């Protein structure tokens, strides 16, 4: 394979799915979706315009139904995502409000939909949780499908591609990604999207390289252009030189050899050479992801985010709906533990029910446990579903964003009330489950000794803890450089939490991104973190590093590192003490 004599262009995006691929670009055409005109509809024709909009939605639902029916076997576990898009199509925040705008202002359906979607995207982007914030992609993808039907644009048919290519698109919806034939599609890149997008989740499940959030890839790339894609580092090379091609081919082979090795070892216990066993678990958002956790050697679910069942609905989910979803996960994982985190969202904003005025700063507002305690009946519905699911396996419950002891008392009281209500109705449940809290705000660290006396375990959410400790948004490029897990301030916060747990004989676990980075394993072992939970694809590599590091030596190392006041010095110490070990265990792209 030789490159044409064109200038090499490198562009950086977001690493959505690891791996390397080289191939020709296949442009996924979505013309006619973004550029729409506004025009006035007089009163006597507005009902006809509403019917035109409804017909476009009905056609979109039919298209998604057809995709689910014809989805390849490797995608079957993700059809639930497409079903959620079908629900979004008829959601009152999107569907009803678009119709209301057509009728009230007399604007055409395309422009009304564009207006409503802009408002919804703005609302979602104010949510602090990365996974929830990236649900804006679902809104965009659903509206794009309606818009294509309104303007008469051709639908994307990825399943019809009959050659080995790399897909290039402004965005790929889960429905479009589901049509990928693994023997034909080497990887994909998109202008839009984020790591936590559903498209990224699917790419990781299919284990094909993907880079998203490139912004201008579709403007720089033409059909049949030669591409080199590095999904591990989020880099795309257009018109790669011969030297770059050789480099990428060598790295591709190294990565595939490494993947074969760690996958073969992934079901071995994560036990250090000096006999310390550290269970390594998976974080999931969807029940369908359980398969990926088990396939990659996960020893349980350390964090089951439950927000997805609440998103973009006209009504809150019922107890039975929640119970069915939770039981599905618990049964598949039994007897391994499943840690279910209760609703962590500023609920009225993402649920299309009972909307209130927008909060000026939702990251610091009525979210997570605060929202649940203010809505006790909603909270008890979820708690009862969890208690019922606990009959079918090993369930733990986690209360998020705890900042004081009163919140724990109130949550435990409602948990008991939920159990009492199940008792009265004779519904089977298991009330003998562990209950813990997320430690993700500094006040919880300060009160760790007191909180440890009230709960069965701590689960440290490093993503929020680091952001709240430094008062930064890591998504803000102006301050993202301050997000430093090895900063002495963060090291001391983690030490305080671990010590409080040990002093009070409770578990101390970690489910933030720090847990899924093999580079931090020596520090986490040294701090005495007893369980780690992460993206399923990270499990094999983390288990491999644990098996290479002595926990007792790591404790001595951390005690020395805690004396330092400079993050650069701590980073250098990690390299000095563990650099050679990590280099042997971790794939370097």
Secondary structure, 3 states (H helix, E strand, C coil): CCCCCCCCEEEECEEEECCEEEEEEEECCCCCCCCCCCCECCHHHHHHHHHHHHHHHHHHHHHHHHHHHHCCHHHHHHHHHHHHHHHHHCCHHHHHHHHHHHHHHCECHHHHHHHHHHHHHHHHHCCCCHHHHCCHHHHHHHHHHHHHHHHCCCCCCHHHCCCCEEEEECCCCHHHHCCCCCCCEEEEEECCCCCCCHHHHHHHHHCCEEEECCCCHHHHCCCCCEEEEECCCCEEEECCCHHHHHHHHHHHHHHHHHHHHHHHHCCCCCECCCCCECEEEEEECCHHHHHHHHHCCCCCEEEEECHHHHCCCCCCCCHHHHHHHHHHHHHHHCCCEEEEECCCCCHHHHCCCCCCCCCCCHHHCCCHHHHHHHCHHHHHHHHHHHHHHHHHCEEEEEECCCCCHHHHHHHHHHHHHHHHHHHHHCCCCCCCCEEEEEECCHHHHHCHHHHHCCCCEEEECHHHHHHHHHCCCCCCCCCHHHCCCCCHHHHHHHHHHHHHHHHCCCEEEECCHHHHCHHHHHHHHHHCCCEEEECHHHHHHHHHHHCCCCHHHHHHHHHHHCCCCCHHHHHHHHHHHHHHHHHHHCCCC
